[in-house]
Amino acid sequence: MDLKLIGSPGTRGVVSELARQFERDSGHKVAGQFVVIAVIKRRIEAGEPFDVVIPGPELIQQLVQQGKVAQDANAPFGRTGVGLAVRQGAAKPDIGTPENLKRALLAAKAVGHSREGQSGIGFRAALDKLGIAEEMRPRLRTYEEGGYVAALKSGEVDMVASGMGPILEMREVAVLGPLPAAVQSYVRFSVGVSTATKEPGTARQLMRFLLSPQAAPVFSAKGMERD
């Protein structure tokens, strides 16, 4: 029987790679679905079944309180900072300092980010810290998950902001890197096992594997940090 895992897009790179390793070593299949945390919340509250879930820590605690995630099978998963990318072949401005980042953003005609994802909230917080939120407001474009990549490639926007995990997964783009530490915001994730899973032993085995020391190199390679 497959395990159904629902996770934030920010965890997709890490989870997809580790799921392949888990499948190879355990013989159990993992069917991963990745949607923004707000959508995870709506789907689970509507009664959608799952075995393992990786949203934000606040939602995990809500699900524990609602009796939908096991009290003894949930834990911090990791965190990812916000990063920026431009079209492949476009000029790559330096964003290594707050001043350079500010200059690069103000030079952009349009910047895309997730409509409901936590990375969009973090990016807007960075604009506030830089003191350019009002100036940037007319240039911001919001998209459903993944839509900003198509907008970047088509020229609808000339820069996108997302979690570093998703940024590193994007194809045919030029990664500028993470926001400077002074204005960086981290999106945090937690993992939990459903109280209604029909495979509790296997679901807990998967959670332990995702959090094991051997998973650490995958986290680093995919733009995530252990929290």
N, C-alpha and C positions, 0 to 999 in steps of 0.2 A: 504493500500500500504506500502511495506517495505521501510525503509530508507536505502540507501547504504552508508556506511561509509568506507573510505579507510584511513588506518593509518599506521604509522611506527610500526614495531614489538616491539619497546620499549614501546609503549602505550598499547599493547594488554591486559596485565593483568588488568590494570585499566579500560580500555574501555569495555572489555568483562563483567566484574563484574557490572559496572555501567549500561551497556546496558540491562542486565537482570533486574535490578531494574527499569529502565525506561520503559521497556516493561510491567512489572508487574503493574506499577502505571499509565501508560498512555494508555495501550492497543495497542500501535504502535510497530511494529517489527523493529529491527535493524539488517541488514545484514552486518557484519564486515569483511573486508579483510585487511590483514596486510602484507605489503611488504616494503622493504627498500626505503628510501626517493628518491634515484636515480630512482628506478622503478616507484614510484608514479609519479614523474615528467614526465617520458616517457609516461606513460599510459594516463595521463591527457592531455599532449600535443598532443597525438594521437587522442584525442577526446572522450575518455571514459567518460561516464556520472557518476556522483556521487551526493550525497546530502550533505555530511559532509566529510571534509578531515582533517587529523591531521599529517602533515609532520613537517619539520623544519620551523622556522620563515622566513628564506630567501625565501623559496619556496612559503610560504603563500603570502608574499609581491609581488613576481613575478606574482602569480595568480590573486591578486587584480589588479595589473597594466594591466594584460591581460584581465581583465573583467570577469574572471572565478570564482572568489570568491568575495562575497559582501563586499563592503567597510565598511558597518556598521554592519557586522556580522563576525568578526574575532578577535582573542585575544590570548595572551600567554596561553599555556596549562599547561606546567610543564617541569621538567628536570629529567634526570636520569644519575647517574655516571656510570663509567665502573667498572665491577667486574670480579672476576676470579672463576672458578670452576675446580675440578678434578674429576676423576672417583670415584664412590662410593666404599668405602673400601680402597682407596689409602691413603697414608700419607697426612696429611693436614698441609702444611708448614704455618708458621706465615707470613702474608704479611702486618702487621699493621704499619710498618715503611718503608721508602724508602730503607734502607739497607737490611731489611729482604725480601722485595719484590724483590730486585735485586738478592739476593742470591737464592731465590726460582725460579726465571725465568731462571737464568743461570744453575740451576740444572735440568731444564726440557729438555727432548730430542726434543720435538716438542710442539708448542703452536698454537692453532687454533683460528681464528677470522673471522668476516664477511668480504667478499670480497669488497662489496660496501657500507655497513652500516656505519653510523657515529661512532658507537662504535669502529670499527676497526681503524678509523682515530684517535680517542681519545687514543686508546691503543698504537698505534705507536708513538703518541706524548709523552706518558708516558715513552716509551723506550728511546726517545731522551733526556728527562729530567733526566733519570737515567744514561745516558751516555753509554748505552749498545745496541744502535740500530744496529750497525754493527755486534756486536757479535751475536745478536739474529736473524739477517736476514736469515741465512740458516735454522733456526729452525722454522720459521713461516710458517703456512699453512693457506691459505684462502679458504673460502667456501661460497656457496650460502646460503641464510638464512636457518638456522636450520641444515645445513650439518655438522657443527662443533660438534653438539651434538652426532650424529652418529659416527663421527670420534673419539670422546672422549670415547664412550662406546666400540668401537672396538679396541681401543689401538693405533689407527693411530696417535693420539696426546695424551699427558698426562696432558694437561691443556687447558682451553678455556677462552677467554676474550669476554665479551659481556656487554650490558647494564645491570644494576642491575635488572631492570624489567624482561627481558628475563631470566637472571640467576636464579631468584627466581621461574620462571615457569618450569625450567628444572626438569625432573624426573630422579631418580636413579643417581644423581650426588651429590657430596659433595661441598657445597658452601664455598669458602674461605672468601668471603666478598668483599667490595669495595676497590679500590686502595686508598692508603694513600692520605690525603688532599694535600700534597705538590706536588704530581704528577697527581692528579685527573683531568679528563676532563669531562665536562658535555655535554650531548646531550640534546638540547632544542627542544621543540615542540610547535607548535601553531595550533589552530583549526580555521576552517573557513567553512562557508556555501556557497554552489554553487549558482551562479546567475541563473543557469538554472534548479534548482530543481523544481519539480512539486509539492512539499510539503514544501513551504518556512516556513510556520508557525510551522509545526512539526519539521523541521530541526533546526530552531532557538530554539525551545523548548528543543530539545536534547542538543544543545550546551550550553544553560543556565544551564541545569541539570548537565552536565559534569563539569561545572565551579562553581557549587553551594557549599556553605559551607558543606552541608551534604555529599558531595563527598570526602572531605578531608581525612577521615579515610581510605578510599579505596586506595587513593594515597600512604599513609604511609605504608599500609600493602603490597602493590605491588611494593615497591622499587622505588617509584617516589616522587619527591618534587614539590610543587607548585612553579612556577617561578614568 
